């Protein structure tokens, strides 16, 4: 165990618990994501996984109110970030950082998660195991154009924690993958888990395998899984959800203010060129 990492994660979990309680008092439901969710589940012990911030999900309609809650708790918007908020911790300790999301790129409607994908826990709400697994498997590919060893370990631990033989868990993963069109994005993680010691039930493997035109998409996701590609980092989200192309080129005013500090016609005109430059310079 890394003691410094453990201290950092304990600090972040404390900050998350405080923010969740304050949000609940204001009528805002807050859901932990990624490392914070896995630590809360007990799938990792503090210092075992590594976490630099706590990712949380709120409804889009609750974002403005939650940001007011964060300000009351002493948080500030992090410069040059569209989502992160930080609060100094004093001394040499790093700040507490909360990365606030109003959606997940693989889900078209955040409200669906709040209506059908959440389970009550002592501290509030959390995503069910199937949605946590899907998020762990597709997030690194859709956001970073790669599939990390840590993401695969997250997936393996989530699958292993499923009750009984895991049949219900895998059936739910397969059903959600079909509904959301996620088989191509999920396949790189699933096929790697299937080759591991825990394996994947044959019925689930058959249900999750891409078919027809999905195989073309799956090949691109697999290419990114084998080796990071800057081009694929930008292409895969649009390949999964074409509507994201508009959000890339013409972001919301809030994004422009947080990222560039201003909103103007000139900045919007320059945005496509900035994206192309970001791809070429890496």
Backbone bond lengths (Angstrom), bond angles and torsions (degrees), N, CA, C in turn:
res aa  C-N    CA-C-N  psi(-1)  N-CA   C-N-CA  omega(-1)  CA-C   N-CA-C  phi
1 X - - - 1.459 - - 1.517 110.64 -
2 X 1.327 116.22 134.88 1.453 122.44 176.31 1.525 108.03 -87.50
3 X 1.337 116.91 111.15 1.469 120.58 -174.96 1.524 112.33 -63.65
4 X 1.333 116.90 -38.61 1.458 120.11 179.02 1.533 110.50 -64.75
5 X 1.340 115.80 -42.34 1.463 120.07 178.16 1.525 110.86 -66.21
6 X 1.336 116.45 -38.61 1.459 120.20 178.49 1.522 111.07 -62.30
7 X 1.335 116.32 -44.13 1.469 120.15 178.98 1.518 110.44 -62.07
8 X 1.333 115.91 -40.77 1.456 120.51 179.37 1.526 110.96 -62.85
9 X 1.314 116.89 -44.24 1.458 120.72 -177.51 1.530 111.59 -69.72
10 X 1.313 117.19 -37.33 1.465 120.60 176.46 1.528 109.71 -63.13
11 X 1.340 116.24 -41.40 1.469 120.45 176.81 1.528 110.79 -60.82
12 X 1.330 116.23 -44.89 1.463 119.89 -178.19 1.524 111.72 -67.80
13 X 1.322 117.34 -38.73 1.460 119.75 177.81 1.526 110.83 -65.89
14 X 1.333 116.47 -35.52 1.454 119.65 175.39 1.517 111.56 -65.57
15 X 1.321 116.37 -42.45 1.462 120.60 177.43 1.524 110.83 -63.19
16 X 1.321 116.11 -39.60 1.464 120.60 178.08 1.526 110.82 -63.56
17 X 1.330 117.34 -45.49 1.463 120.93 -179.84 1.531 110.84 -61.50
18 X 1.329 116.21 -41.38 1.469 120.36 178.59 1.528 110.72 -63.95
19 X 1.333 116.77 -45.50 1.462 120.83 -179.54 1.527 110.78 -66.07
20 X 1.315 116.69 -38.11 1.470 119.97 179.96 1.529 110.86 -65.24
21 X 1.331 116.66 -42.40 1.461 120.13 179.48 1.529 110.81 -65.39
22 X 1.342 116.71 -42.23 1.461 120.38 179.57 1.530 110.75 -67.16
23 X 1.327 116.28 -37.77 1.461 120.32 178.52 1.526 110.40 -65.60
24 X 1.336 116.74 -43.54 1.464 120.46 179.25 1.528 110.94 -60.91
25 X 1.329 116.38 -39.53 1.469 120.30 178.46 1.520 111.27 -63.44
26 X 1.350 116.39 -27.17 1.464 121.14 179.40 1.530 111.94 -92.88
27 X 1.346 116.42 2.09 1.459 120.00 179.18 1.508 114.68 84.63
28 X 1.354 117.00 21.37 1.460 121.84 -178.92 1.526 109.28 -110.79
29 X 1.329 116.89 127.43 1.458 121.38 175.96 1.523 108.90 -87.46
30 X 1.319 115.49 130.74 1.458 122.86 -174.98 1.519 108.72 -123.25
31 X 1.330 116.74 131.34 1.464 120.98 -175.94 1.532 109.37 -123.55
32 X 1.338 118.56 123.43 1.472 120.44 177.01 1.518 111.47 -72.03
33 X 1.327 115.48 149.05 1.458 122.42 179.25 1.521 109.88 -125.02
34 X 1.334 115.40 166.91 1.465 122.91 170.32 1.532 112.47 49.98
35 X 1.345 116.43 -130.24 1.465 119.97 -173.38 1.504 113.78 -58.81
36 X 1.336 117.23 -39.48 1.464 120.35 -179.75 1.524 110.82 -60.79
37 X 1.336 116.72 -42.35 1.464 120.42 179.93 1.525 111.06 -66.84
38 X 1.322 117.28 -40.21 1.460 120.75 -178.15 1.528 111.65 -69.77
39 X 1.322 116.79 -36.58 1.464 120.37 176.23 1.522 110.47 -67.43
40 X 1.318 117.00 -41.72 1.468 119.91 177.95 1.524 111.40 -62.24
41 X 1.333 116.62 -34.83 1.461 120.74 178.64 1.523 112.52 -72.88
42 X 1.329 116.52 -15.09 1.456 120.08 -177.51 1.517 113.43 83.04
43 X 1.344 117.15 14.01 1.460 119.92 179.17 1.523 111.22 -75.81
44 X 1.323 116.55 -20.26 1.457 123.19 172.22 1.528 107.69 -131.57
45 X 1.315 115.59 153.00 1.449 121.40 170.75 1.524 108.29 -97.70
46 X 1.346 118.39 151.97 1.468 119.91 178.30 1.527 111.40 -52.75
47 X 1.320 115.36 131.96 1.457 121.41 -179.52 1.509 114.04 92.22
48 X 1.328 117.35 -5.48 1.461 120.85 -175.84 1.524 112.28 -92.32
49 X 1.327 117.48 -31.82 1.461 119.95 -173.95 1.528 113.01 -105.66
50 X 1.315 117.42 -42.55 1.463 121.19 -175.79 1.516 111.23 95.23
51 X 1.341 116.65 125.47 1.461 120.89 -177.51 1.526 107.71 -154.36
52 X 1.327 116.94 126.79 1.467 120.41 -179.38 1.516 112.40 -101.23
53 X 1.338 116.91 -19.06 1.459 120.93 176.09 1.520 108.23 -150.03
54 X 1.313 116.21 170.21 1.459 121.27 177.47 1.521 108.25 -111.03
55 X 1.324 116.56 119.18 1.464 121.38 179.02 1.524 109.75 -88.38
56 X 1.334 115.77 134.89 1.464 120.12 -179.57 1.525 109.10 -135.17
57 X 1.327 114.85 155.84 1.462 122.41 -179.49 1.526 109.11 -120.76
58 X 1.335 115.79 132.47 1.466 121.69 172.72 1.522 108.07 -130.67
59 X 1.318 115.99 160.25 1.459 119.60 173.93 1.529 109.91 -63.83
60 X 1.332 117.66 145.69 1.475 119.62 177.32 1.524 112.64 -54.56
61 X 1.330 116.51 -38.80 1.470 119.00 -177.44 1.521 112.34 -69.40
62 X 1.350 117.13 -18.31 1.462 120.79 -178.20 1.528 113.32 -96.10
63 X 1.326 117.51 -2.18 1.464 119.89 -172.99 1.525 112.47 -60.55
64 X 1.306 117.41 -48.68 1.464 120.15 -177.32 1.518 111.10 -60.90
65 X 1.326 117.20 -42.63 1.461 120.58 179.36 1.521 110.64 -66.20
66 X 1.339 117.18 -41.33 1.459 119.20 -179.81 1.524 111.32 -65.75
67 X 1.316 117.37 -36.09 1.459 119.41 177.33 1.525 111.22 -64.03
68 X 1.327 116.91 -33.76 1.470 120.28 174.44 1.531 110.17 -65.28
69 X 1.332 115.79 -39.36 1.470 120.44 176.90 1.519 109.94 -60.89
70 X 1.323 116.92 -44.20 1.459 120.87 -179.68 1.529 111.29 -62.74
71 X 1.313 116.91 -41.57 1.473 119.41 179.33 1.523 110.57 -62.07
72 X 1.323 116.99 -39.85 1.466 120.28 178.39 1.532 111.51 -64.30
73 X 1.335 115.96 -28.34 1.464 120.70 178.40 1.526 112.22 -84.12
74 X 1.327 116.52 -0.19 1.464 120.42 177.54 1.508 115.48 95.44
75 X 1.328 117.92 11.72 1.461 121.42 179.65 1.529 110.59 -84.65
76 X 1.329 114.38 153.74 1.455 122.34 175.72 1.527 108.77 -128.11
77 X 1.331 115.37 150.20 1.463 119.18 174.90 1.526 109.37 -64.65
78 X 1.317 116.57 130.92 1.466 120.05 -179.22 1.524 109.81 -75.21
79 X 1.319 117.84 130.18 1.471 120.44 179.41 1.526 111.78 -58.58
80 X 1.330 115.31 143.27 1.472 122.83 175.70 1.522 113.51 63.41
81 X 1.327 116.75 21.28 1.465 120.81 176.91 1.517 108.69 -130.13
82 X 1.333 115.98 138.11 1.460 120.16 -179.75 1.521 112.35 -83.58
83 X 1.325 117.49 -16.41 1.462 119.54 -170.68 1.531 115.78 -127.77
84 X 1.330 118.44 -24.09 1.461 121.17 -168.69 1.528 112.80 -85.12
85 X 1.335 114.83 145.25 1.463 123.87 173.82 1.520 107.66 -127.72
86 X 1.337 116.59 142.78 1.460 118.88 -177.85 1.524 110.85 -133.83
87 X 1.338 114.18 155.60 1.463 121.79 176.23 1.516 108.57 -137.69
88 X 1.338 117.87 120.54 1.472 119.98 178.37 1.525 110.83 -58.36
89 X 1.331 115.29 144.82 1.470 120.39 -178.18 1.524 112.52 -108.82
90 X 1.321 117.48 -1.62 1.459 119.71 177.34 1.515 112.75 86.14
91 X 1.326 114.90 153.10 1.462 119.71 179.10 1.512 111.43 62.41
92 X 1.328 115.11 -141.95 1.459 120.27 -179.19 1.525 112.75 -94.40
93 X 1.341 116.23 2.05 1.467 119.66 -178.67 1.521 110.30 -69.89
94 X 1.340 117.39 140.70 1.469 119.89 177.05 1.531 110.03 -69.01
95 X 1.319 118.07 158.83 1.465 120.40 -178.49 1.525 112.10 -69.92
96 X 1.316 115.35 156.43 1.462 120.44 169.91 1.522 107.38 -78.42
97 X 1.325 117.23 129.63 1.464 121.37 -177.20 1.527 109.35 -124.38
98 X 1.317 115.30 126.91 1.455 121.87 173.96 1.520 108.08 -114.37
99 X 1.325 116.36 125.30 1.467 121.96 178.67 1.530 106.78 -100.41
100 X 1.318 116.87 110.80 1.468 122.08 -169.47 1.529 110.25 -99.18
101 X 1.330 116.28 122.39 1.464 122.50 -179.44 1.525 110.32 -116.70
102 X 1.326 115.19 146.69 1.464 119.97 174.93 1.528 111.27 -112.27
103 X 1.305 115.82 5.23 1.459 119.44 178.39 1.515 110.35 -170.79
104 X 1.322 115.23 165.31 1.460 123.30 174.79 1.512 107.42 -118.77
105 X 1.316 117.52 136.44 1.456 120.47 -171.32 1.522 113.57 -63.59
106 X 1.312 117.81 -19.79 1.458 118.08 -179.95 1.529 112.32 -91.03
107 X 1.344 117.89 -3.11 1.461 122.33 179.71 1.528 108.43 -117.56
108 X 1.306 117.56 127.34 1.461 120.32 -178.64 1.525 112.30 -75.10
109 X 1.317 117.35 -33.97 1.460 121.17 -174.49 1.529 109.45 -126.44
110 X 1.329 116.41 107.80 1.468 120.50 -179.89 1.518 111.78 -57.01
111 X 1.327 115.98 -33.64 1.465 119.92 -177.83 1.532 111.56 -59.77
112 X 1.337 117.03 -28.85 1.465 119.62 178.21 1.528 110.82 -60.80
113 X 1.325 116.53 -40.28 1.460 119.33 179.00 1.521 110.97 -64.99
114 X 1.329 116.22 -43.35 1.453 119.13 -178.92 1.534 111.56 -69.06
115 X 1.331 116.99 -26.63 1.463 120.21 -179.64 1.522 113.03 -85.73
116 X 1.357 116.89 -35.30 1.462 119.66 -170.37 1.523 115.02 -128.40
117 X 1.324 118.72 -11.29 1.457 119.10 -172.33 1.511 115.59 -111.51
118 X 1.350 118.23 7.98 1.452 120.44 -174.95 1.524 112.51 -110.55
119 X 1.322 114.69 152.10 1.464 121.74 177.09 1.523 108.89 -130.25
120 X 1.333 117.55 144.55 1.467 119.58 178.46 1.530 111.47 -75.32
121 X 1.317 116.11 140.49 1.463 123.41 173.96 1.527 106.45 -134.17
122 X 1.344 118.10 166.02 1.470 119.49 -176.83 1.528 114.74 -51.79
123 X 1.356 117.49 -35.99 1.461 118.99 -177.56 1.509 114.48 -86.63
124 X 1.337 117.77 -11.18 1.460 120.12 -177.00 1.516 111.30 155.32
125 X 1.331 117.05 -115.23 1.453 122.34 -178.06 1.528 110.09 -129.66
126 X 1.327 116.35 154.54 1.457 121.01 173.43 1.517 108.91 -144.52
127 X 1.332 115.86 158.89 1.452 120.66 173.84 1.525 110.00 -66.89
128 X 1.336 116.83 147.11 1.470 118.53 175.28 1.531 109.37 -69.20
129 X 1.321 116.35 166.09 1.466 120.81 -173.88 1.528 112.44 -59.10
130 X 1.328 116.80 -39.42 1.462 119.61 -177.87 1.522 110.83 -63.57
131 X 1.332 117.35 -44.27 1.461 120.05 -179.92 1.530 111.55 -70.61
132 X 1.325 117.28 -34.06 1.460 119.79 174.81 1.530 110.66 -63.89
133 X 1.328 116.18 -41.18 1.465 120.92 179.05 1.522 110.49 -63.52
134 X 1.321 116.74 -48.10 1.460 120.46 -179.42 1.524 110.60 -60.30
135 X 1.321 116.26 -43.64 1.474 120.08 178.81 1.526 110.80 -61.79
136 X 1.325 116.85 -45.40 1.470 120.39 -179.77 1.518 111.72 -62.16
137 X 1.328 116.97 -34.70 1.467 121.16 -176.06 1.526 113.06 -78.84
138 X 1.335 117.16 -38.94 1.464 119.15 -172.75 1.528 113.40 -99.25
139 X 1.332 118.04 -22.31 1.473 119.58 -176.78 1.529 112.85 -57.53
140 X 1.332 120.12 -49.51 1.471 118.44 -177.54 1.524 112.82 -63.09
141 X 1.324 117.76 -31.56 1.461 120.28 178.68 1.520 111.43 -75.27
142 X 1.326 117.06 -42.16 1.457 120.30 -176.81 1.530 112.52 -76.82
143 X 1.331 117.81 -27.96 1.463 120.79 -177.52 1.519 113.31 -101.02
144 X 1.327 117.19 -28.51 1.464 119.61 -172.42 1.520 114.37 -127.02
145 X 1.323 117.78 -4.00 1.454 120.61 178.82 1.514 113.89 66.55
146 X 1.333 117.32 32.85 1.461 120.87 179.84 1.531 109.56 -156.77
147 X 1.315 115.73 164.90 1.461 121.78 175.09 1.520 107.12 -125.50
148 X 1.317 116.10 107.12 1.465 120.34 -172.82 1.524 111.53 -85.88
149 X 1.325 114.69 161.12 1.468 120.81 176.45 1.523 110.05 -62.87
150 X 1.341 116.75 -35.49 1.462 119.59 179.33 1.517 111.36 -65.38
151 X 1.340 117.09 -39.60 1.462 120.24 178.26 1.530 110.68 -63.02
152 X 1.327 116.99 -40.50 1.463 120.17 178.06 1.522 111.42 -65.51
153 X 1.341 116.49 -38.09 1.460 119.73 177.02 1.523 110.38 -65.53
154 X 1.339 116.67 -40.15 1.468 120.07 175.92 1.526 110.53 -57.89
155 X 1.331 116.03 -46.87 1.463 120.91 -179.69 1.528 111.48 -61.57
156 X 1.326 115.82 -43.81 1.463 120.22 -178.86 1.522 110.79 -62.33
157 X 1.326 117.23 -42.60 1.466 119.79 -178.89 1.527 111.39 -69.36
158 X 1.326 117.22 -37.16 1.460 120.09 177.38 1.522 110.79 -63.74
159 X 1.326 116.44 -45.30 1.464 119.81 179.68 1.522 110.94 -64.05
160 X 1.330 116.68 -40.17 1.471 120.27 -178.95 1.518 112.13 -67.82
161 X 1.343 117.14 -24.35 1.466 120.09 -177.89 1.525 113.06 -83.16
162 X 1.331 117.24 -6.92 1.464 120.55 -179.58 1.523 110.32 -63.99
163 X 1.313 115.83 145.81 1.465 121.26 -177.11 1.529 111.05 -67.44
164 X 1.320 115.18 150.06 1.451 121.80 175.54 1.516 112.38 60.25
165 X 1.324 116.10 -135.78 1.467 120.87 -179.15 1.521 112.12 -83.26
166 X 1.316 116.94 -5.46 1.455 120.71 -179.17 1.513 114.32 85.06
167 X 1.340 117.75 4.99 1.466 120.17 -176.97 1.527 111.83 -61.45
168 X 1.334 117.08 -43.80 1.470 120.08 179.83 1.521 110.64 -64.81
169 X 1.334 116.03 -39.92 1.458 120.46 178.89 1.523 110.36 -60.30
170 X 1.331 117.58 -51.13 1.452 120.68 -177.13 1.522 111.37 -67.51
171 X 1.319 117.42 -34.71 1.471 120.03 177.34 1.524 110.56 -63.53
172 X 1.333 116.31 -39.57 1.466 119.93 179.02 1.522 110.89 -69.41
173 X 1.340 117.44 -40.50 1.467 120.79 176.46 1.531 109.63 -58.98
174 X 1.323 117.01 -46.55 1.466 121.05 -178.44 1.523 111.23 -63.87
175 X 1.320 116.46 -41.12 1.468 119.66 -179.47 1.526 111.08 -65.22
176 X 1.322 116.54 -44.57 1.469 120.33 179.13 1.532 110.63 -65.83
177 X 1.321 117.23 -38.85 1.463 120.69 178.96 1.526 111.05 -61.23
178 X 1.333 116.44 -38.66 1.463 120.51 178.99 1.529 110.74 -69.58
179 X 1.324 116.72 -43.61 1.469 121.00 -178.15 1.523 111.24 -63.87
180 X 1.339 116.59 -42.75 1.460 120.93 -175.94 1.535 113.45 -91.91
181 X 1.329 117.04 1.59 1.455 119.94 179.68 1.520 113.02 66.02
182 X 1.326 116.54 38.81 1.461 121.05 -172.25 1.524 114.77 -104.51
183 X 1.322 117.67 5.26 1.466 117.92 -178.76 1.534 112.40 -55.97
184 X 1.342 120.11 -44.36 1.473 118.62 179.70 1.526 113.35 -61.84
185 X 1.342 116.45 -39.80 1.469 119.98 -178.64 1.520 111.81 -73.13
186 X 1.315 117.60 -31.27 1.468 122.13 -178.72 1.525 112.67 -80.87
187 X 1.329 116.71 -28.01 1.459 120.99 -169.17 1.522 114.13 -57.07
188 X 1.352 120.73 -42.11 1.468 118.47 -179.85 1.526 113.19 -57.17
189 X 1.324 117.35 -42.46 1.465 119.73 178.79 1.519 111.26 -70.22
190 X 1.334 116.94 -42.79 1.464 120.83 -176.92 1.530 111.05 -63.34
191 X 1.336 117.24 -44.35 1.477 118.98 -177.63 1.529 110.89 -68.34
192 X 1.318 118.19 -29.55 1.465 120.33 176.75 1.522 110.64 -73.18
193 X 1.335 116.97 -38.47 1.463 119.27 176.04 1.521 110.96 -66.56
194 X 1.328 116.29 -36.02 1.465 120.07 -179.91 1.517 111.51 -63.99
195 X 1.329 116.57 -29.25 1.467 120.58 179.84 1.518 112.46 -84.55
196 X 1.336 117.43 -6.26 1.451 121.78 -178.35 1.516 112.77 -87.62
197 X 1.322 116.12 -178.22 1.469 119.93 -176.15 1.525 113.61 -66.54
198 X 1.343 117.58 -32.97 1.465 119.67 -178.29 1.518 111.39 -77.57
199 X 1.334 116.85 -34.46 1.452 121.14 178.61 1.515 113.56 72.03
200 X 1.321 114.90 179.34 1.462 123.77 176.50 1.517 106.82 -132.86
201 X 1.330 119.26 133.01 1.473 120.35 179.83 1.530 111.08 -52.47
202 X 1.316 116.53 141.58 1.461 121.17 -175.70 1.526 112.27 -59.06
203 X 1.337 116.75 -36.79 1.468 120.06 179.88 1.528 110.38 -65.35
204 X 1.334 116.40 -40.72 1.464 120.32 179.03 1.520 110.43 -68.74
205 X 1.329 116.73 -39.25 1.459 120.79 -179.97 1.531 110.04 -62.02
206 X 1.318 116.12 -42.24 1.464 120.10 178.96 1.527 111.11 -66.53
207 X 1.350 116.50 -38.86 1.460 120.36 -178.63 1.521 112.30 -70.72
208 X 1.333 116.87 -28.48 1.466 121.01 -176.13 1.527 113.36 -94.20
209 X 1.317 117.70 -9.87 1.462 119.63 -178.56 1.527 110.31 -69.92
210 X 1.334 117.95 130.70 1.472 120.70 178.43 1.520 111.13 -59.34
211 X 1.306 115.24 149.21 1.460 120.59 -179.41 1.524 110.46 -136.75
212 X 1.319 116.40 153.82 1.455 121.48 177.28 1.522 112.07 55.79
213 X 1.342 117.29 -134.28 1.474 121.14 -178.91 1.529 113.73 -61.01
214 X 1.335 116.96 -20.06 1.466 119.77 178.73 1.533 111.70 -60.50
215 X 1.305 116.67 -26.73 1.465 120.11 -176.80 1.535 111.54 -63.82
216 X 1.334 116.68 -30.56 1.468 119.87 178.24 1.520 109.81 -66.75
217 X 1.329 116.03 -46.76 1.463 120.16 176.69 1.525 110.55 -61.57
218 X 1.328 115.83 -44.11 1.463 120.40 -177.88 1.524 111.32 -59.41
219 X 1.323 117.12 -35.91 1.469 120.70 179.72 1.525 110.63 -64.01
220 X 1.328 117.58 -37.06 1.465 120.71 178.92 1.523 110.94 -72.05
221 X 1.328 116.97 -40.06 1.464 119.70 176.05 1.522 110.46 -63.69
222 X 1.328 116.44 -38.39 1.465 120.24 178.48 1.522 110.92 -66.19
223 X 1.312 117.24 -37.18 1.466 120.51 178.52 1.529 110.28 -61.89
224 X 1.334 117.13 -42.84 1.461 120.61 177.58 1.519 110.97 -67.53
225 X 1.336 116.56 -35.70 1.464 120.04 179.84 1.521 111.28 -64.21
226 X 1.325 116.68 -33.44 1.464 120.57 179.85 1.526 111.73 -76.22
227 X 1.334 115.79 -37.51 1.458 119.97 -178.05 1.522 109.75 -156.26
228 X 1.330 116.21 130.79 1.458 120.41 -178.95 1.529 111.15 -58.65
229 X 1.330 114.22 138.94 1.463 121.18 177.08 1.520 108.16 -134.94
230 X 1.334 117.30 125.42 1.462 120.39 179.04 1.519 111.30 -63.29
231 X 1.331 116.37 -39.57 1.462 119.70 178.55 1.523 110.22 -61.05
232 X 1.333 116.56 -46.51 1.464 119.95 -179.97 1.523 111.59 -68.12
233 X 1.324 117.49 -29.01 1.465 120.36 176.94 1.526 110.75 -56.79
234 X 1.327 115.81 -36.91 1.467 120.29 178.95 1.528 112.24 -90.24
235 X 1.328 117.04 -28.72 1.461 120.82 -176.05 1.525 113.21 -78.92
236 X 1.334 117.49 -40.96 1.466 120.10 -172.70 1.535 113.73 -59.72
237 X 1.339 119.88 -42.84 1.466 118.26 177.52 1.526 112.63 -59.83
238 X 1.342 116.35 -40.77 1.462 120.39 179.87 1.521 110.41 -70.35
239 X 1.332 116.75 -35.91 1.459 120.90 176.81 1.530 110.22 -62.50
240 X 1.329 115.72 -38.02 1.459 120.28 179.84 1.526 111.82 -75.88
241 X 1.353 115.76 -40.40 1.464 121.17 179.68 1.526 108.67 -138.41
242 X 1.331 118.53 94.16 1.467 121.54 -176.08 1.530 114.09 -54.65
243 X 1.327 117.45 -27.95 1.465 120.00 -178.94 1.521 112.29 -63.27
244 X 1.330 117.28 -19.77 1.459 120.10 179.77 1.526 112.07 -67.39
245 X 1.329 117.25 -19.25 1.462 119.72 179.09 1.520 110.51 -60.06
246 X 1.333 116.77 -38.78 1.466 120.74 178.55 1.517 110.01 -67.00
247 X 1.332 116.75 -40.49 1.469 119.64 179.20 1.517 111.77 -65.99
248 X 1.335 116.46 -34.08 1.464 120.58 175.34 1.526 110.31 -60.82
249 X 1.346 114.87 -52.37 1.463 120.38 -172.08 1.526 112.47 -76.83
250 X 1.337 116.62 -36.37 1.470 120.53 -176.79 1.529 108.31 -129.29
251 X 1.330 117.33 78.25 1.469 120.32 -179.06 1.526 112.00 -67.77
252 X 1.322 115.06 166.10 1.461 120.51 175.95 1.526 110.15 -65.95
253 X 1.329 115.32 157.74 1.466 120.50 -179.71 1.527 111.12 -59.00
254 X 1.339 116.11 -36.73 1.468 119.70 -179.15 1.523 110.28 -60.97
255 X 1.332 116.30 -42.54 1.471 120.45 178.59 1.518 110.22 -61.22
256 X 1.331 117.19 -45.76 1.458 121.15 -178.20 1.528 110.75 -61.63
257 X 1.317 116.68 -41.28 1.462 120.02 179.60 1.521 111.08 -65.07
258 X 1.343 116.51 -43.67 1.462 119.78 -178.24 1.527 111.22 -70.38
259 X 1.321 117.79 -39.12 1.458 121.18 -174.51 1.531 112.63 -83.92
260 X 1.343 116.18 -41.86 1.464 119.64 -174.29 1.525 114.29 -113.40
261 X 1.335 116.68 -8.63 1.460 119.82 177.67 1.509 115.02 80.09
262 X 1.331 117.78 4.62 1.466 120.72 -179.20 1.528 109.16 -161.79
263 X 1.326 114.81 164.41 1.463 121.66 174.93 1.520 107.63 -130.13
264 X 1.324 115.98 120.17 1.451 119.42 179.30 1.520 109.25 -153.61
265 X 1.339 115.36 162.20 1.462 120.11 178.54 1.528 110.30 -61.91
266 X 1.328 116.30 -36.54 1.465 120.32 -179.49 1.522 111.44 -63.60
267 X 1.344 116.39 -42.93 1.462 119.82 179.46 1.524 111.17 -64.49
268 X 1.335 116.69 -39.24 1.460 119.37 177.95 1.527 111.05 -65.99
269 X 1.330 116.87 -37.79 1.466 119.88 177.81 1.522 111.55 -66.77
270 X 1.332 116.02 -33.29 1.465 120.23 -178.92 1.525 112.35 -80.60
271 X 1.309 117.83 -18.88 1.463 121.71 -174.57 1.536 113.05 -53.62
272 X 1.352 121.00 -48.84 1.473 119.23 179.46 1.525 112.55 -59.93
273 X 1.341 116.51 -37.40 1.462 119.54 179.63 1.534 111.02 -67.92
274 X 1.344 116.03 -35.14 1.465 119.95 177.28 1.526 110.29 -64.77
275 X 1.336 116.35 -38.53 1.468 119.52 178.58 1.522 110.62 -64.39
276 X 1.337 116.22 -45.51 1.467 119.96 -179.93 1.533 109.83 -62.56
277 X 1.321 117.35 -41.43 1.452 121.40 179.07 1.528 110.92 -63.74
278 X 1.333 116.32 -39.03 1.466 120.03 178.80 1.518 111.13 -60.76
279 X 1.351 115.44 -38.12 1.460 119.62 179.85 1.526 111.06 -71.06
280 X 1.329 116.62 -45.13 1.465 120.61 -174.16 1.515 113.49 -70.72
281 X 1.328 117.64 -32.00 1.461 119.05 -173.72 1.515 113.63 -79.77
282 X 1.340 117.75 -12.48 1.467 119.88 -178.21 1.525 110.71 -84.73
